[in-house]
Amino acid sequence: MYVINLVYTAPLDRIDDALDAHRAFLATQFDAGIFVAAGPKVPRDGGIIIAVRIERDRLDRILATDPFAEQGLARYEVTEFKTTRLAAGLNVPIPV
């Protein structure tokens, strides 16, 4: 499982211009079952994505296709962790 910290490297007006394309990118990855949570940080200086069921090199290739990456609007800090415990009712796959 991965926590992906997006850090904006461009002004918010440029982020907003690419937001619809970024959201379409997110939707594709949610539909594929790779992203399980995403949203903007508060304050709005980036965002967070949670990814599962994927190898790191493939995740890096996917992140490179995000319009924010393609347009040089954000950088990505990826942290991998092994999920060993979940809150009751939380349905996130735990790798074996």
N, C-alpha and C positions, 0 to 999 in steps of 0.2 A: 504494500500500500504506500502511496506517496502523497505528501502534502506539497503542492506547487504554489509558491509565493510569487505572484506577478508584481513587479515593481514598475510603475509607469516611468518612462524616460522622456516623455513628451508632454506638452501642455494638454490640459483636459479638453480643449476644443478639438485637438487632433484625435484624442481618444474617442470623443463623442462621434466624430466623423466616421470612425471605423467600428463603432459599437455594434451596428446591425450585422456586419460581416463576422465579427467576433462571436456574437450570440449564435449565429448559424453554425460556426465552427464548434461551439460548445454543444449545441443540439445534436450534431452528428456524433460526437463522442459520447454523449449521454445515451443516444439510441444504440450505440455499439456496446454499451455496458462498461465502458472504460472510466468515464467520469461519473461520480456518484453524488458530488456536491460542488457547488461553485457560487461565488458571489463577490461583490466589491468589499474592500476593507473600509473601515471607518477610523480615521478620515479616509476619503477617497483618493488614495495614492497608489492604488493597485488592487489586486484581487487574490482570492484563494481558490484553488481547485483541489479536490480530493480524487485521486485516481486509483483504480484497483485492477487486478487480473491482467497485468501487462509487465513485460520486461523493460528495464530502464532504457536500453538502446531504442526500442520501438517507441517508447513514450517520448524520448527526445526528438525522434523523427516527426511524431505527431505534433508536438509543440512547435516545431519549426514551421508548420503549415498554418498556425494561427495567424490571422491577419495582423494582430498586434506585433508578432515577431517579424512577419514579412515586411511590414512597414517601419520597423525599427522603433516601435512605440513603447515596448516593454522588455524587461529582462526577466528571466525565470530562474528562481532558486528552488531546486527540487530536493526534498528530503524524503528518503525512504525509511519506513519503519515497519516492524513486524507487529501486527495486531494480535494481542493475546487475550484481550478482554473487551467486551462491548456492553453497553447499558442494555437492560431488558427492553425488548421491542425494537431495538435498532437492527436493521436488516442490511448489514454490510458484509460481504464475503470475507472470511478469514482464511488466508492461505494455510495449507497444512505443512 
